[in-house]
Amino acid sequence: DGGITQSPKYLFRKEGQNVTLSCEQNLNHDAMYWYRQDPGQGLRLIYYSQIVNDFQKGDIAEGYSVSREKKESFPLTVTSAQKNPTAFYLCASSPTGGGSSYYEQYFGPGTRLTVT
Amino acid sequence: SQQGEEDPQALSIQEGENATMNCSYKTSINNLQWYRQNSGRGLVHLILIRSNEREKHSGRLRVTLDTSKKSSSLLITASRAADTASYFCATDASRQNFVFGPGTRLSVLP
């Protein structure tokens, strides 16, 4: 059963704590992405990675960090420096080759993070 | 402002009617994609149209692309209650990633 998994589905944290969101894929995709979605809004790109051990900042990277030590995994850490971390976080992956924008993105089910 | 913006923001129709939503973008693109998102879920890819294509079909979906007007439309024919979702267009800001618009919320009433 191939796909992208994100865990947990719901996550609650106290302000000032770092929290790590998990994203795993078994689609053998090279590229992985993290997006943030606020209520009634579109998706904003946080970080993306085209290959293992390499990643790039997206539009709203401040207060977030990522790692890509394995092809299958792309965890996102929401640090205490992120001013407004409560949001819905979506992970995605896509094949590459000729530029990944020529391929569809496969999305995980998302993690809803609430920080109080 | 966003690279891709959908219009209208929200749309309510009766089951069986057609639904049309539009996407406008600002800079040249290589391709444009449409995605669907059911409430509280991840996005699902619907269709990709390349910049040298003008129209594409997939089941009850029809997508058009007008690069001279920098716009695309998604038509869902004979809508069903299960089509209720948010629909997003995504344009390739570069060859490496996408920019998503704010979406159109479609409600199909039984």
Contacts between the chains, C-beta under 8 A, distances in Angstrom:
chain1	res1	chain2	res2	distance
A	4	B	42	7.8
A	31	B	96	7.7
A	33	B	97	6.8
A	35	B	100	7.7
A	40	B	102	7.6
A	40	B	105	8.0
A	41	B	102	5.8
A	41	B	103	7.9
A	42	B	2	7.0
A	42	B	88	6.1
A	42	B	100	4.4
A	42	B	101	5.3
A	42	B	102	4.2
A	42	B	103	5.6
A	43	B	43	7.6
A	43	B	88	7.3
A	43	B	100	4.2
A	44	B	100	7.9
A	45	B	97	5.9
A	45	B	98	7.7
A	45	B	99	7.7
A	48	B	96	6.9
A	48	B	97	5.4
A	50	B	96	6.4
A	56	B	96	7.5
A	58	B	97	7.0
A	88	B	40	7.7
A	90	B	42	5.8
A	90	B	43	7.0
A	92	B	42	7.8
A	92	B	43	7.6
A	99	B	30	7.4
A	99	B	92	7.9
A	99	B	95	3.3
A	99	B	96	6.8
A	100	B	95	7.2
A	100	B	96	5.9
A	100	B	97	7.4
A	101	B	30	6.1
A	101	B	31	6.5
A	101	B	92	3.4
A	101	B	94	7.2
A	101	B	95	5.3
A	101	B	96	6.7
A	101	B	97	6.9
A	101	B	98	6.3
A	102	B	30	7.0
A	102	B	31	6.3
A	102	B	48	7.9
A	102	B	95	8.0
A	104	B	33	6.5
A	104	B	45	3.9
A	104	B	48	6.1
A	105	B	33	8.0
A	105	B	35	7.9
A	105	B	43	7.5
A	105	B	45	6.6
A	105	B	90	7.8
A	105	B	98	6.9
A	106	B	45	7.4
A	107	B	42	3.5
A	107	B	43	4.5
A	107	B	44	7.2
A	108	B	42	5.4
A	109	B	41	6.0
A	109	B	42	5.0
A	110	B	40	7.3
A	110	B	41	6.8
A	110	B	42	5.4
A	112	B	40	7.5
